[in-house]
Amino acid sequence: MSTAPWVLVTGGARRIGAFINQRFAQAGNNIVLHYHKSETEALALKTQLEQNNINVVLWQADLTFPETLAQSFADLLTQVPHISLLINNASLFEQGSLLESSLEQIQAHLNVHLTSPWLLIQALIKQVPMENQSCQIINIIDANLAHRYTSKSAYFIAKKALETLTELAAIECAPHVRVNAIAPGYVLEALDTTNSPLDNKDVNILERKVPLEDLYSAIEFLSNNHSITGQTIKIDGGSHLQCPSYMLKS
């Protein structure tokens, strides 16, 4: 088995997660390919990633049920010697105002965006004694938390909690493990296309979507700069400064 570092990106079989995995594989890293329901996409991506002469381990886990996560992660570590980078990327992005959100919807968003990342951070730290650790954690939040997702309250509140988790984890995991976050703006069309921009001038003050490559370069920067922890980098074309017009549409 390759001695290259292992990277785990939750929600890594599709969209942003798949792109990040592709770039890390091209850089020679081994990949833990996490997925929930996207088995077909995960298998296809595994084949593609292995063309970079790296190892890929599939890991199926439902982050909406964190009760099973500790055992599932323990099983994963029987196949992977040590995870060097955890990126909490998996996400839900569902419609629902604060007064209309169901208990199931609230719990699902909190489990995916807060509880499961929290438990994964705990599990990562327990891999080996902390003084021997060589790992990092990067959480993916949302630059538009600077505004208010009134139509997606469960998502907004859960992502805000992940932002706080980033800072608290940075304190507790120091000095041996760094914890940071990136906050993308408009990168890809949402699967729920409600209120999606019609053209680039609706996206942000730079009037252009954020390229996927810019997300990876920010992750790469955080990985290589050993003096940064507890920080969030906004990669959003300035949308945190001025609420994008598409978010104001009914």
N, C-alpha and C positions, 0 to 999 in steps of 0.2 A: 504494500500500500504506500502511496506517495506520502512523503513527510511534509508536504506543503500545508499551510494553515487551512482550517475548515471554517467556512462561513455559513451561517444559518440566517436566511431571510424568510420571515413568516409571510404566508401568502405569496410564495415565490414561483408559482407556476404560470402566472398570467400578469399582463399589464406591467406596472412599474416593477413589481417583484421579479418578474421574468427578465426584464432588461438588466436589473442590478445583478442578477445571477449570471447572465451572459457576460457582463463586463468583468466580474470577478473571476469567472472561469477563464476568460481570455488572458487575464493577468496571472494565471497559473494556480489559483486557489482551488482547493477541494470544496464541494458544495453539498450541504444538507438541503435537499429540495423539499420544502414543506408545502403541503396542499391539504385542502379539506375535501371538496367534492370534485375538484378538477383533475381527476386521475388521468384522463386521456391527454390533457395538455401537459401534465407532469411527465408522463412517459415519453411524449414527443420531445419535450425540452431536455430530459435526461439524455436522450440519444444525441441531441445537438450539442449539449455541453461536453459530453465525453469525447467529442472530436478534438477538444483542446488537450487531450492526454491527461485529464485530471479524473479524480474519483467523484462519483455522485451517489449519494445515499438518499433514497426516497423516504420521507417521513409524513405519514398521514396522521393528522390530529385536528380535532374539532375544537377550536378555541372558544366557542360559545359554551362549552362544557368544561370549565377549568378543573372540575373535580377529578378528571381523569389525566390531567396534564403531568403531574409528578411522575406517575408510573410510566406514562408514554415517553417522557424525556429520559427516564432511567433506562428504558429499553433501547432508546436511540443511542445512548452512550456505550452500549455493548458493541455497537458497530463503528462508532466514531471515537477516536482516542481523546480529543480535546477540541472544543469549539473556541476559536479565537475571536470571532466577531459575530454578535447577535444583532440583527436589524429587525426591530418590531415594526413590520410594514402592514400586516393583515388588517383589513378594515371593513366596516359596514358603513353604508351611507344611505340611510333610508329616510323617506319622507315621514313627517309626523311632528306637529307642533307640541309644545310642552303640555298643553291641556288635553291633547288627543292621543299622546303616546301611550301604548299599552304597557303593562308590567313586563310582558314578554319582550317587547321591543327595547325597553329601558335596560333590562338585565342583559340582553344579547349584546347591546352596544358597550355596556360597561365591561362585560366579560372579555370581549375581543380587544377593546382599546385600553383597558386598565388592569383587570384582574389577571388575565393570561400573561401580558407583558410583565407584570409584577412577579408572578410565579416563575416565569422563565428567567428573569434576572436572578431570583433566589437560587434557582437550579444551576444556573451558569456559575455563580460564585462558589457553589458547593462542589464543583468538578474536582478541584484540588485545593490544598490549603492556600489561602489568599496571598500569602507572601510569595508563592510560586506562580501566581497567575500571570498569564500573558493574554489578556482578552479585553475586548471593548464592547460597548453597547451603544447603539444608535437607534433612537426612536423616531418614527416618522409621524409628525403631527400635521398642522395645516396653518399656513400663513394667514388665512382669512379668519382665524380665531380672534384676530384683532377687531372683527366686526361681530355680527350676531346672526347665527343660523336659526331664525325664528321658525322656519319650516322644517328644520332637521334638528330638533332640540336634543334628542338622545345622542346623536352624533357629536354635536357641539360640546355638550357637557362632558361626555366621555373623553373626547380629545383634549379638552382643557385639563382633565384629571391626569392624562398621560403627560402633559407638559409639566405639571407639578411633580409627578413621579420621577421625571428626568432629573429634576433638581435635587430631590431628596435622595435618590439613588446615587447621584454623584457624590453627595456628602458621605453616605454610608459605605460606598464601595472604594473610596479613596483610602490610601494613596496608590493602590496597586491596579485598580480598574477604573477606567474613565467612562463616563456616561454623558452622551450629548444627544441632540435632536436636530433634525432638519425639518423645515416647514415649507413644503412646496406650495406654490400658487396653482394656477390653472395649467395643468400638464396634458391630461387626456380628457376626452369626452367622458362624462359620468355615464355609468350603465343606466342610471335613471337620468334621462336627459332633460328633466324639468329645469327650467331656468338656465340652460346652457347658453353660452354666448353665440350670437349669430355671426359675428366676425371678430377679428383680432382686436379692434379698438374697444370692445366690451370687456377685454380680459384683464387689463391692468394699465398703469400709467405709461408703460413702455409700449403698449399696443401690440404685444406679441406673446404667444404661448411660451411656456418654459420648456426648453428642450430636455428630453430625458438625459442627455449627456451632461447637462448642467447639474442635475441631481447627483449623478455618479461622481462628478468632480468634487462636489461638496463633501460627499461621503469619503472620498479618497483624501481630501484635505484633512478632515477630522481624524482619519485613521493614522495619518502620517505626522500630525502635529501633537507632540506628547505633552504640551502645556495647556491644552484646552479640555475642560470638563465642566459639566453643568450648563452648557451653552446651547442655544438654539440658533441655527442659521436659517434665515428666511430666503428662499430661492423663489421669488414670486413676481419679479418685474415691478415691485413697488405696490402690489395690491394691498399690503397691510397698511399703507399710508392713506389710501383712499378707497372706500368700498367700491368694488367693481360694479358697473351698472347692471350686469346680468343678475347679481344677487338682489337687487332692488326690485326686479320685475316680479309681478304676481304670477 
